[in-house]
Amino acid sequence: MADMASLFLYGVVRDDHPLADPPPLGVGDPPGPIRLVRRPPAAAVVSPVADPVRIADEDAERHLDVLVGLLADGPVIPLRLGSVAPDEDAVREEVLGEAAPELRRRLDTLDGLVEVHVDADEEETTAIRAVIEADPSLVGARGGFGGETSMQTRMALGERVADGVILRRLHQAETLLEQLRPRSVADAGRGPMGGPEDPVLRWAFLVYRDAEPHHRDLEHFDQAVERVRGDHPELAIEYVGPLPTFHFLDLTEPAEAASEPRHSRWGW
């Protein structure tokens, strides 16, 4: 007996959002073409997928590729990876439903805006060395290591160094944010950072795709990232985008920065 087909959900767009001809293929094996299921003034982006739905690594990558491709022609509200519906009626009633006008309002608010990610980290040995060299008391204690140094003394020194690394990473993160925030509309943390085993920075920024009078656009943000890389050679800085606005879907007026790190519901 052949597998039944469900509809794999990618995101919500305006009901007049253009699709390429032929439309791109979605997830699954074999993959089906994406299409719009409309409930004006919004639409859901779907593709057929065989039941039972199994999500592989390449499907997660394809899911993101579809969203990024859609973003080129207008705003996109991403839906959770792995979301499926049994048919178009369920998409219209349960995914869009009475929320369609509110979804359209959010899409209009996000029009022209994209998300970019900046991740920064420093080798642990480099951070430890910098902390020790910056504190004369730690340098002296390090020089005193030997058979006569008690375990308690070593542990106390280790704790001081670990605390120094944490403070160093917090300072580095604050410095990076001070340099990048002026070139963004809003920003939000994307997860734990600053701890001994955490990265220095894991952050999302909202910027305009095209040129903007206050230079809070993608081109100027690109330039700001390059300056940060030059100013902080001790850091490995990764920069990804443009992406759909995973971390800014609740934005009503894109003006205020988020102060607390939070996770994207979609894992990016």
N, C-alpha and C positions, 0 to 999 in steps of 0.2 A: 504493500500500500504506500502511495507516495506521501511525502511529508506535506502537511498543510503549510500555508504561507501566512505570515504575519507582516505587519508593517513596522519597520525599524524607524525610530524617531531621532532626528538630528537637532532640530531647533525650530524656532518660530521666527517668521519674517513677515513683512507686509504682504498683503494679498496680491499686490502687483509686482512682487519681486521677480526680476527676470532670471531665467535659467538658460544655461548654454544649450546650443543645439548641435549635436546631440547632448543630452544631459549627462553629467558625470555619473560614474558607477558608485554604488554605496558599498556596504559591508556584506559579508557572507560569501559562500562558495556554492554555486557561482553568484557573483554580485549582480544586483539588479539596478536599473537606473533610478536616480532620485526624481521625485516629483513633488508638487505642492498639493496639499489637501486644504482647500480654502474654506474659511468661515469669515467673510469680510467683517472688519477691515484687516484681519490677520490671516496667516496661513501657516501650516506645519509642514516641514520638509521631511519626507519619508522615502523609504525604498522597501521593496519586498524582500523578505528574508524567510528562509525555511525554518519550521519548527522541528525540534526544540532549538531555541536560540542559544548559541554558544559563542562567547566573546573571547577571541584570541588577541594576542598582542598586535597583530597586523590590523585587526578590526578597530582597535582603539586608535591606532595611527590613522586609519582611513576615516574614522569618525571626525577626527580633528581636521584632516585634510578637506573634508566636505565643508565643515564650518568655515575654514579659512577661505575656501573658494567662494562661498556665498558672500562673505564679508566684502569682497571686491565690488559688489553691486548694491550694497546697502547694509543696514544694521541687522544683527542676528542675536536672538536670545537663545543660548545653547540649552539643550535639554540633557538630562542625566544620561551618561553613557550606559547603554544596555536597555533603555526604555523602549517598549514595544506596545503595539495596540493590535487588536484582532482584525480591525477593518477600518475603512474610512469614516463610517458613522461614529465609531468610538473616538476617533481622532477629533472629529468636529464637536462632539458632545462633551467628551471627558478631558481632552487636552486643551481645546480652545474654548468652547462653550460660551458662557456669559462673560468670561474673562477676556474675550477677543478685543473689545474696545480698550481695556486697560493695557493689554499687551501691545496694542498699536501705539498707545500713548508712550509707553516705555521705549518702544522702537524709535519713535520720533525724537524722544529725548536723547537717545544714543546715536542719532544720525550724525555721521561724520567723525565719530570717536572710535578709537581702537585701543586695545590693551597691549602693553609690552611688559616683559618680565626681565628683571635684573637680579642675578644671583652672584654673590661675591663670597670668596672663601680664601683662607690663608693656610699654608702648611702649618701643622701643629708645632713642628720643630722650629720653624721660623718665628712663630708667635712666642714660644717659650724662650727662645734665645733673646728676642727683643725685650721681653719683660725682665729677664735677669740682667741684661746689660743696662737697662734704664734705672735699676734700683741698686745703688752701691751696697746696701745691706745684704741683698741677695747675692751679689757678686762675691762678697766676703764669705758668706755662709757656704756658698758653693765650693769655694776654695778650701774650706775646712773639712770637706768630706774625707772620710778615712775610717779606719778600724775603730777609732775612739769616738766617732759620732754616733750618738744613740739613735735607735729606731724612732723614738718619739720626736727627736730633733729633725730627722729626715722627713717624717710625716708632716710636721708643722711647716717645714720649708716647702714641701709639695703643695700643701694647701694654699700657702701664700702665692706661689707661682700660678696655681689654677685660678685663684681669685684675680690675679693680675691679668691673666689671659682673658677672662670674662670682661673685665673692665676695658681692656684694650679693644675687644671686639665690639662692645657697646659704643665706644668712642668712634671706632671706624664706621659703624653703621650710621651713627648720627652725622658724621662728616659726609658720607655718601648721600644721605637723604637731603642734607642742606644744599648739596650741589645739584641734585637731580629734581627736587620738588619744584623749583621755579619754572621748569620746563614742562610741567604736567598740570592737568586740570584737577586730578585727584589721585590718591595713592592708597594702597592697602597692603599690609603684610600678608604673606602667603603660608606661614607656618612657623614652627619654632626656629629660633636663631639666637646667637650670642652666647650660648652655653659652651662648655669645653669641647663638646662633640658636635655642636651645631655650626652651620655656616655663619659667616659674618652678616650676610643679608640675603633675604629671600622675599622679594617685593614685587608688587604689581603697580603699574602706573597707567593712568588714562590720559591719552593725548589725542589731539586732532590729527586725522590722516593728512589733511591738506594744510597749506600755509594759513596761519592764524595771527592776528595783529599782535598778540602778546607773546608770540613765539613759543606757545605751548603745543607745538605740533611735532610730527614724527621726525621731520628733517632736523629741527633744532634739538630734539631729544637725542637723536643719533649723535649729533656733535657733542652734546653734553656727556654722553657715555664715553666717547673717545677721549675727552679731556680727563674724565675720571680715571680711565685706564692709564693715561700718561702720568697723572698725579699720584697714583697708588700702584707702583710696579710690584709691590709685595703681594698684591691680591690677584687671584684668578677671577676675572669677571666675565660671566656669561650673559648674553643679551639675546632675547628671543622676541619676535613679533614681526608684523602686527598680528594680533589675535582677537577673537571675539571678546566681549567684555564680561568674562567669567566672574570677576570680582566686583563688578559695579552694576549689577542688575537692579538693585534697589535704589539706584541714584535717581532722585527726582529733579534736582537742580545740581548739575555737576560742578560744585564749587568747593566742597569741604573735603579735606583729607581724612582718611580713617587712621586712628592712632593705634589700634590694637590689631596684631596679626590675626588673620583668620584663614581657614582653609577654603579652597574652591570646592563646591559640591561635585565637581567633575574630575578632580584629581590633577588639574594643571596649575 
